[in-house]
């Protein structure tokens, strides 16, 4: 048994709990999404660029909003998540909207689709759920065609250490505690208590995990705001959210990274 198996099972159950809340939340605003079918932010739309007719693998897709957004832009999408409830909801949403995408239930760290893609994509709040970035980097590389593109838009690891409640360190700690939380990062769920494990990963750890698996960095950028209204933030400008207690402090909230397989 992998030493992180228990942690990952705790997290899988946490996402089972969260999915029920998220489907009803204003944060994900499912009814508006059904009308517009576009959840992607400028960071990823501009950073990744044209995807029409490209095969795209979306890792940790939750219930598929970003996956279906890429499909609507012409990508041939396969999407993966380890939560059965999330995958069930994603398949239902795909059928409801008439947008074709394949949704697969799997742990990302053990994923082996025996297929290579033009693009592997991830976004927002994904890496911290993974305890082993070396395995993650290998999975990304294994599923990319030679010359294919990996793209991630993700919350900056510095942002995670500013949470006084969790008190994460900047660097990876395999002995991360199990955290008990009421609700989720969205609205709703006030009557839900869930447990989860989170691992912060430094930028250098992320770079090394990709480069050691044969990916070459093409671009990297950091941004001083979140495109999402996460807890504890206020809107500085339209669509730009910063921590309420640090509005005058310049901080990294999000990074984007683009790499290609050699």
Beta strands, then each sheet from edge to edge (+ up, - down):
strand 1: 55-59
strand 2: 76-81
strand 3: 102-105
strand 4: 117-123
strand 5: 144-155
strand 6: 178-182
strand 7: 193-197
strand 8: 215-223
strand 9: 233-237
strand 10: 240-243
strand 11: 254-261
sheet 1: 3+ 2+ 1+ 4+ 5+ 11- 8+
sheet 2: 6+ 7-
sheet 3: 9+ 10-
end
